[in-house]
Structure formats: structure tokens, C-alpha cells
Amino acid sequence: MVCHVNPTGGGLRNDYGSNVVALEELPFKRWQAKGDEDWDGTIGDHLQVGGDFRVQGIQYGNTADTTRKSAVFPMQAEVYTYLELHENAGMFTKLSAKNSETEFWGLFKVLPQNGWIRVGQTLPNYGIRLDDHTSFFRYGNMSKTAVGLNYQEGFQLFWSKKSSLIEFGLPFGNGFLFTASGGTPLNTGSQEMKNFTSQLYFARSFEKFAPMFSVNLMKEDNLSLVGIAGGISFSKFTWTFELDKAENLIDGKNSYAYYDELAWEIKQGIHLITKYDFFDPDEKLLTGAISRYTLGVELFPLNVLEVKIQARLSEVDKNGFIQPDPEYLVQFHTWF
């Protein structure tokens, strides 16, 4: 969160995110000095701009039924602006090649202890803002990554459709932050205020380690979501997890999603990633629960370039189901 203009994380990077994390902590040391330490996207005294762009190649499908295919496609094309209207007020806009990804909100830091009020169109603050929307607790499998079940393969909530909301953020010392929001639903097209989301978040850096933990609640019509998320960074290792239970995501059923990731910074600019994703649509393991195992490497050659290389294997707990073959993907991510 400390790296971004958004107080709940993601999107436009602030000066610390651009000139400390991206410039000094991420890229290969060999080319570290080539980064522009004067670039932080600021134009004049009040306007900051930035952007994220991703292109992905994937090989997917099954060899046995000749559906094995390769594809290359854009994943993300977004431009951000943040206009500082006052020391305690600003306007954020995200323009996306995909209209449903567009965001805009005003941020007003007028509450005690540097708390804020945010009004606009964005995602409610729930769980970890992971940049992989195929993880089941965010959105889940889509056409190219779907394993072929006859129902949704994931929560399909926290990605494209945004909520028009009002959010309150209240830091209260020692690394704690409480947020609460009310807004339009993510699961339907209603314009009524039916989504109510809250999070109690803790993150703090100690001398040798940095823990993070959150408790999350969301209520939307008959759908309710409750979960915990957390992790810890120690030396060159970072572990993160999230566990969520959804009631009536599928009518009359309880669904579960779990995410677990371990990252090892082998050396600056090279991260080895192992990840486990799990989704159970109805508490019955033999009716289509999905487990996905991921092994990959993330490379940061430059302070504006990330390359992801991954192999992913999915297993479906369903009698008689033809198990999918592994997927292989390469993703290029650049930002400014």
C-alpha cells in the first residue's frame, strides 16, 4: 500500500514506489544505474501520470482431444492520472482499453489520524489485491484457462466490474488500518447501494521480518463473503495467503477459495515463485473442486520491466473427469 497513490494499494505508483522500490530494490543490479531517478510521473506541481501494460502468451488445452493451442493477447493497457487539488484532497482517474476497467474517485484526507473519505467508482477493499485475476479468490478461470466444468470456476468478483461507492479509511496506529465502504453490487447491474465491505488490516516492519494480516467481510444481497489474508517477509523469502468462504455465490451453497504463495528472491531481480490455488464450489470435493499448482520465475531486468514465466497444472476432484494438461505462460509487464 505504501508504494501507491491508492490508499488501499494498486495502480499508480507514488514517489516511493517509483524511485525506491522500482528503481533500487527490483531490477538487476547490472542495469540499475541506467534507471532515471528523476522520473516519478509528476508534471508540474499538482499532476502525476502513470500506466501499466501487459502482454501474455499462453499454451493451453489438451493434447488428447486436439484442443491444444497457443495464443498471444494483451492483458492490460491502462493510463492513470492523479490531480492534487489540495494537500488533503485529490482526484484519481484510470483509463483502460477495456471500458469496464475504468476507475475514478476523489480522495479527501479529512478524518482523524490521517484517515480519509473516498468517493467514486473502484473495487471495494477486500483481501489481497493480487495482480493475477485467474486466482480463484479474485476472479478465477476464464475461457483460455477454464478446465471445462459446468459452473463458474472462481468467485468472479474482483476484476472488471467496479462498484460506485463511498469508503472510509481509519488508521489507528501501530500498523492498523480499518476500512469500510457501501456501494453498488459487483455481482449484478443494480444501481442501488447493496455492497457493504469492511477490512481490518495490519502491516508492520520489524528489524528482521515484516508481517501482514487482514480480516475481511463483504455482504451483497444474498451473497456474503468472509475471509482472512496475511503473510510474512523474512530475509529473501515472502509468504502470502488468503482463505475465503462465500455463501450463495452459487445459490444455496457454500464455496471456498484458498491461495498460498511463496516467493524467494534468489538475487536482486530474480524471484522464484511457487503457488497453490484452490476452489471448491459447494463443499463437496468430488463434485468439481479445483487445485492448481504453479511454478515460475519473475525477472526484473529494468526498473520498468517485469517478465513472468510460469508452468501451471490443474487437478479436478470429480469422478470420471479428464484431467487438463499443464499450461505454460510468458507475460511481459511494463509501467511508468
N, C-alpha and C positions, 0 to 999 in steps of 0.2 A: 504493500500500500504506500510505503514511503517514497516509492520511485515514480508515482503517477500523480497527475493533476486530480484525477478522480479520487475522492477520499476513501472509496471502498475498493480501489485498485482497477487496473486495466486501462488500455487506451493510451492517450497522450502522456508521454514521459515528462517529468519535471526536470529541473536543472540537475538534481542529484541522480536521477535515473539516466540522463544523457551523458553527463560529464564525470560521473564517478563510477556507477555500476557498469554501464555500457562501454565506457572509454578505458577504465582502469582494471576492472575485475573480470570481464568476459573474454576479450579477444586474445588470440595468440600473442604472446609477448614479442614474437619476431616482428609483427607489424603494428604493435601497439602505438609506437611513436608516430605512425602515419595518420592516426585519427585527428580530427580537427577539434581541439579542446575549446575553441571559441564558439562552436556551433551548439546551440541549445534550442533552436527554432524560434527564438524571440525576434520579433520585428518591431522596432521602436520600443516604447516603454510599457505598452499595455497588451500587445497581441503576440500570442505564441501559436505556431503551427507545427504539425507533425503528421505522420502517416504510418500505416502498416500494409505490407503487400506480401502475399504468399502464393506460390505455385507448387502444385503437388503432382507427382507421378505415382501411380499405383498399379500393381499387378494383382489381380483378384479372380475369384471364380474357381470352379472345379475342373480339373483335367479330365476326370472320368466322363462327365456329361458334356464335354467340349464347350463349356461356358467360360473357360479361362481367357481373360482379356487383359490388355494393358491400356491405361488411359493417362492423359495429362490434362490438367484443368486448373483454372485459378481458384484459390481457396478464399482469398481476402484481398480487397482493394478499398482502403479506407483512408480518408484525409480528415484530420482533426484541427479544430481551432479553439482557442480559449482566449476570451477577451476580458481583461481585468478592468472592471468598471470602478472598483474601489478597493482599498486594501482588504476589505472584508466581503467583497462581492465580485462575482464573475459569471460569464456566460460561456457554456461549452456547446460545441456542435460537432457531430460526427457525420460525415457524408460518405455513403457507401455505394459501391456499384450495385449492390442488392438493396432495393428500397426498404425492405423490412429491417435492415440493419441500422438504419438511420437513427441517431440519437440527438437530443438537445435538452439542456437543462440549465437552470440558474442555481448558483451556489451562494448561500448567504451565511457567513460565519458570524452569527449574532447571538448564539446561545452561550451559556457559561462554560468555562474550561475549554475554550476554542471549539465548542460544539457548532453544529451547522443545521440549516434547513435547506433541502434541495427540492426543487420543483421542476418537473419536465417529463421527458419520455426516455426511459432507460430500464435496465433489468433491476428487479429488487435485489437487495443484498442478502444472498443466501449461499452458504457453502463456499467452496474454493472456486475462484474464477480461473479455472483451468483453460488453457488455450487449445485443448483438444476436445472439440464438441462431440466426437464419437464416444467419449467416455459416458457410460450409461447414466451416471448421476447428473450429467448436464443435458445432453440431448439423446445420444445413442446412435445406433446403426442407421445408415441411410441406404440408398439404392445400391451403391457400389460395395458397401461393407456389410449389407444385410446378409444374415445366414439363411433366410428363407422361411421363417416362422410366419404364422397367420395372425400375428398381432404385433403391436409396436415393440421394438427392441431397445428399450430405454425409456427414460422419463419424458423425453421430447418436450422440454420446457425452457431451459435456459440457453437459448441460442438466438434465433432470428426474431421472434415476436417480442416486442418490448411492451412495458407497462407504462401508462401515463400515471405518475404517482407524485406524492409528497412524502419526503423522507426526513427523519430527524436523526442526527448523529450526536451522541453524547459521550465524549471521552471522560473518564473519571480517574485518571492517574494510574501509575504502576503498570502501564501497558494495556489497560482495559478500555474497550470501546463498545457501546451499546447503540445499535441502530434499529429503527422501527419505521415502517412505511405502510401506506394504504394507497391502492391504485387499481387500475383496470386489470382484468384477469389475463394470464398468459395462455390459458387453455381454451378460451372461447373468444369470440369477437365482440363481446359485450362492452359497452362504454360506461357501465356502472362500476363504482368502486367496490370490487369484490375480492381483491387480493390484499391480504394483510400478512406482512412478513417482518420478522424480527431476528436479530442476531446478537449474541453476547460473544465478544471476540477478545482474545488475549494474545499478545505477542510481545516478547521482550528479549533483548540480547544481554547475556551474562558474559563472564570473562571467557569461558571455553565453549559455550553452547547457546543456542537460541531456540526456545520452544515456542510453539504456536498452538492455540486451541480455540474452538468455537462451538457454541450450541445454537442450532438454527431451527426456526419454526416458520411454517407458511400455511395459511388457510385460504382456500379459494372455492366458493360454493361448497360442493360435497367433497372436494379434494382437500386432503390435509397432508402435509409433509413435515416430518421431524427428523433431525439428524445431528450428528456430531462430526467435526472435522478437526484435524490437527497435524502435528508433525514436529520434527526437531532437526536442527542443523548442528553437526558436531564435526570439527576438523574438515575433512574433504567430503563428508557424507551428508546427504539431506534425505530424510524420510517424511513422506506426507501420506495422509489417508483421509477418506470420508466414508461414512456409513449413513444411509438414509432409508427411512420407511415411508412409503406413500400409501394412504388409504383412499380407495376409489379412483386411483389413476386408471385402472380397469374396473368397471362397475362391480361393486360388491366384493372386491378382492384387495388384499394387502400385497404390495410389491416392495422389493428391496433392491437397492443398488449399493455396491461397495467398490471403492477404488483404493489402491495401495501402490505406492511408487517409491523406489529407492534410487537416488542419483549419486554417482561417485565422480567427483572431479579428479580425473587421473592426473591431469596437469591443466594449467590455465588454458581455456579454450577447447578442452576435450572432456565431455561428460558422458559416462556410460550410464544407461538408463535400463532398469528393469521395472515392469509394471504389470499389475493384475487388476482386471476389471471384471465385475460380476453383476448380473441382473437376474432376478427371479420374479417373474410377473405375478405369481399367485401363491407363494409359499409352498409350492409342490415341486420338488426338484426334478421329478421325472416327467414334467409337462412342459419343459422348454426353458429351464434355467440356462443361461449362457455364461461361460467363463472364457475370458480372453487373456492370453499371456503375450507380453510384448518385451522384446529385447532390442535395444537400439543404442545409437550414439548420436550425440548432439555436438556439432562443431561450430565454433565461433571464430572464423578466420579474421574477421574485421569487427569493429565496433558497430557496424550497421548490417551485418550478415550472419544469419544462422542457417545451418544445414542439418536437417534431421534425416537419419537413415534408420529404418525400423523393419523388423520381421514380427508378424503378429499371427498367433494361432488361436482359433476359437474352438471351443468344445460345447456341444449342446447336450444337456441331460434329458433325452427324450428317446423312448424305445423306438427302434427302427429308423431313427433319423440318420441320414447320410451326413457324416461329419465334413465340414468345409476344409478345403486345403488352406495352407498358410497364405497370408497376404504379405506383400513386400512394398514398401513405400519410401519415396525420397521427397522431401519438402524443402523448398528454398524460401526463406523469410528475410525480408529486408525492411528497414524502418528509418525514419528520420525524425 
